[in-house]
Amino acid sequence: MRFVVYGAGAIGGVVGARLAQHGQDVALIARGAHYEAIRDRGLTIEWGDERATLDLPVVDDPAALKLTPDDVVLLAVKSQDTPGAVRALARATSGDVAVVSLQNGVDNERVLLRSFARVYGVCVMCPTAHLDAGVVQAYSTPTTGILDVGRVPDGPDDLAETLAATFRASTFASEARADITRWKYGKLLMNLSNSIDAACGPEARTSPLASLVRREG
């Protein structure tokens, strides 16, 4: 099994790096200056006081990879880029490749199901950053994050169990979920509070204003 990370930015880059560090076969798809930096100097991951640079195969178009049904595509592009990524993947494969959405939101899997039979969702809780070309940061250690996974439409699946076990062996907490869409909706609701933090600061959660909001329901 080879992991093909489509969108090797903050989330994709960290997940791909951790998988590679723990013995998995990983290839990256990136673009622009980030692609050029990884191609020329490797992908650098920073965590705590440590850093490592990994020499991983990288392309800027999935057509440059010979995708097979044994590959697992980890899709980590922004949601607005999903339709373009689907078209690029469809040109590079017959549609029998497994595609795993490491994306926020709840609509990406539906878009993927139009072109691919084997689609999986992941509820991602993973503090990461990508600020410089060729470099990603992981802000949680020793557990890098949470990657709960399940097949969409919801249901138990052997590959989901295999993915969860592989993530666990690569410093992530992970469970195979029979109802992964429900978990992703839960994260979407949780993310609604981000706008309050952005507008009012973290102290808003304990201020009198927060009590008034809760009273209003």
N, C-alpha and C positions, 0 to 999 in steps of 0.2 A: 504494500500500500504506500502510495506517494501522496503527500499533502501538497497541493498547489494553492498558495496564498494569493488570491486576487485582490490587490489593494494592500500593499505591505507598509501601511502607515502605522499609526499609534497601536491600534488593536491588532491588525494583521501582522505587523512587524514583530510585536512582542510575542504573539502566539506562535508565529513561525519560528522565531529565534529559540523559544523555549522547547518547542518540539525537536528542532535540530540539535539543541544541546543535549537532549536526552535520547539521541539515537535514531530519530525518525528521518525518513527521506523527505526533504522539503525543497520545493522550488517556489520562487517568488515572481509575481507580476506587479510591476510598478510603472511609474511614468515620470517624465520630466527629469528635473535635477536629481530627484530621489533615486530614480532608476539608474542614472549615470553614476551617481556616487556608489551605489551598491555594486554595480558592474565593475567599477574601477578599484574600489577600496574595500568592498565587503559591507555587510550590515553590522552595525555596532549597536549592542543593547547595553544599557546602563541600569543598574539597580543597586540601591543602598550606596556603599562605597566601592562597588565593583563595576567592571565593564568587560565586555568581550566582543571581539570582532569575528564574524563568521563569514567564511567564503562559501556563499550559496549561489546556485544557478539563478539568474534573474533575466527576465525578458520584459518587453514593453507591449507585447501582444500575445494572447494565448495561442494564436496560430503558430507561434514559434515553438510551442511544446507539442509533443505527440501524446495527446491525452488519450487514455484508455479507460475502460470500465473499472479498472483497479485503482484509478486515481480518485482522490477526494478533494474537491475544490472548496476551499474556505473563502467565502465571499465576504470581504471586509471593506468594500467601497461605501461611500455615502449613499443614502437611499436615492438621491436624485440621479445618481450614476448607475443605478441598477439596470434600467432598460438597455443602456449602451453596453454594459457588461454582459447581459444576457445575449445580446446580438453577437458580440464578439465570441462568446463561448459557443454559441450555436454554430458559428462558422468553423470552429475548431474541433467539434466533436459531434457524434451522431445523436447526442441527447441522452446517452445511457450512463453518463458520468454522474456521480453523487455530488450534489451541491449543498453546502452547509452555510447558512446565513449567520455570520457573526455581526449582525447589524441591529441597531435600535429600530423601533417602529414595529408595526404589525402587518405591513402590506407587502414586504419584499418576498416572502415565501409564496404568496399568491401569484406575484409576477413570475417567479421562477417556475411555478408549476405549469405555466403555459408552454414551456419549452423543455422541461426536464421531469422525468418520472420519479426520480429519487431526490427529494428535497427535505432538508432538515433545518430546524431552527435552533438557535442557541440564545439563551438568556445570559447576557454578558454583564458581569459585575467585575470590572477590571480597570483600576486606575492607571492610565498610561498617557504618554505624550509623544509627539513627533514634532520637534521644533527645527531641527537641522537636517539637511539632506544626508541620507545614509545612517541616521542615528535615531533610535527610539529609546524611550525611558519606561521602566516598570516601577511603580511607586509602592507596591506591596510585596513584602518578603517575610518569611520564606514561601508563603502561598501567594502566587502571583495574582490570582483572581479566581472568580467562580465562572464556570462555563457549563451550565446545565443544558442538555441537548435532547432533542426528540424529533421523530419523523413527523412531517406534515403531509397530509392530514394526520391529526393526532393518533398515535397508536404505538404499541411496543415494537421494537425492531432490533435485530441482532447488530446491525451496524451502529445504531445509537449506543448500545452497550459497549461495543468496541471503542467507539470514539470517547465515551466517558472514561473508560479504563486508560486509554492512551493519554487523555488530558491529565488524569490523576497522576500518571507516571511522569508527567512533565511539569510539575509544581502547581497545577491548578486543582481546585476543588471542583468536582463534577459528578452529576448524577444523570442517568438516563430517565427522562420524564415522559410519561404517557400523555400528558396534557401540556406540552411545551408552549402552545399558543396562549394558554391561560397565564403562564408565568411571564410571557413577554408583555401581555396586557398589564400585568401587575407592575412591571418595571416602567411601562409607559405612564401609568398613574403616578408612580413615585417620582418620575422625572418632572412632573408638573410643578413640583416644589422648587425646581431650579430657577424658575422665573422670579419667585419670591426672594430667593437668596441674591439673585443678580440685582434686583431693584432695591432691596431693603437691607441686604447684608445678613450674615448668619445670625446676628443678634435678634432679628425679627422673629425667630422661632420661639423666643422666650419673652417677648415684649407684650405689653397690654394689647397691642394691635392683633397679635396672634390669637389671644383669647377671644377677642371680638369676632374674628373670622371663624373660629371653631364654633362659636355660639350660633352664627348664621348658617352653619351646616355646609 
